[in-house]
Amino acid sequence: MKKLRVKLIKSPIDRMQRHKLTLLALGLRKLGQESILPDNPQVRGMVRQVSYLVEIKTLGKGDK
């Protein structure tokens, strides 16, 4: 199953409350923190909403 590695690269300070909550739902709390998430439409939608704050990398089967 494909996975996404999402990394918080910009601070959520002074951002919309909805975007802050989305980051928390993605498991991102601190700057530079990474989260490995399943690649599904729900996660893709959350990542798209905060794409200006995060860096995304798609992981294949053998990647960690």
N, C-alpha and C positions, 0 to 999 in steps of 0.2 A: 504494500500500500504506500502511496506517495505521501510525503510529509512536507511541511513548510517550516523553515527556520526563520523566525521573526525576531528582529533585534531593534530595541528602542534606541534611536540615534539623536532625537531632539527632545527637549524638555516639554512636558505637558503643561507647564506653568503658563497661565494666562490663555489657556485654550478652552474651547467649549466644554461644559460639564459632561455632555453626552460623549465626547471623544475621550475624556479622562476615564469614564466608566467603561468604554470599549477597551481601552488599554488594560484596565484591571481584569476584564473578562478574558483578554488574551494572555494574562499572566505576566504582564510587564509592569513593574513598579519602579524600578531604578534605571537610570540612564546606563546604557551599555548592556542591560540584561537581555538574554535571549530566551526564547521559548520555542519548543518543537511541538507543532500542532498538526492534526490531520488535514490533508488537502481536500476540503469539501466546500460546497457552495456557501455554507454558513460562515466558516472561517474566512473564506475569500472576501465575503461581503464586509466583515468586520475590518479586515486588513485594508480593503479599498477605502473605507471610511477614514482611516487614520494613516493613509499611505504617505503623507507628508511628514510623518513623525517616525516612521519605521523603515527598516531595510529588510527585504524579503529574499530568501533563497529557497529554491525548490530542491528537495532531497530525493534521491532515487532509492532503490532497494539497499544498495551496499553502503550508502553514506550514513554518517552519524552526526 
